[in-house]
Amino acid sequence: MGMFGDSLEKATAATTTRPIPKSAGAQVRYLVKQHKGSTKAVAHVLGISQRTVERYVKNQIRRPRPELAARLEREVRQRWQPRVRQKAQQRAAQQTGITIETRARFGFTAAPGTTDDGRVRLITQHLPPAYAARLFDAQAAGATEQQLQNIAAEGLQEIYFKDGGRRADGLLVEFTDIDYVELDF
């Protein structure tokens, strides 16, 4: 994933109500439970042998290599409390919306006589539920990073730059050179 996909995933993971299991054994047991008891499926997901998974389940191995520990935590975090995460996304898509904080270069296509030179801006803006729904739907459909970026740019264009249609009619915003993006809902 790219910046927007990772930021959406991070924001969704922040909605959980309990921390993920701490030990490697507990994390592997959770993954085995999620895969209906199949240590083979967990081994495939983690890129290790089935026997190694069985040894983690029995706490015969306690400390994974750093790269395996990172993969293990990422896989558990993606599957942790799915209903809580889904409800938070639904609430954001229907009621509360989403907040985007970004530092990026914004350029404009506007009426003659206006400045359209792009410049780096730090923007924190709340987007309405419609844009949150579009972002979640696009992510679920497997949208590319550019498609997610375009949805966010459209939201910032309408809400931040056009002020909900009260100014800058005909303005088109280009969202480039992204330094960072953080989403929250």
Sequence and secondary structure as in RCSB ss.txt:
>XXXX:A:sequence
MGMFGDSLEKATAATTTRPIPKSAGAQVRYLVKQHKGSTKAVAHVLGISQRTVERYVKNQIRRPRPELAARLERE
VRQRWQPRVRQKAQQRAAQQTGITIETRARFGFTAAPGTTDDGRVRLITQHLPPAYAARLFDAQAAGATEQQLQN
IAAEGLQEIYFKDGGRRADGLLVEFTDIDYVELDF
>XXXX:A:secstr
  HHHHHHHHHHHTT SS    SHHHHHHHHHHHTTT HHHHHHHHTS HHHHHHHHTTS     HHHHHHHHHH
HHHHSSHHHHHHHHHHIIIII EEEEEEEEEEEE STTS    EEEEEEEEE HHHHHHHHHHHHTT  HHHHHH
HHHHHHIIIIISGGGTS TT EEEEEEEEEEEEE 
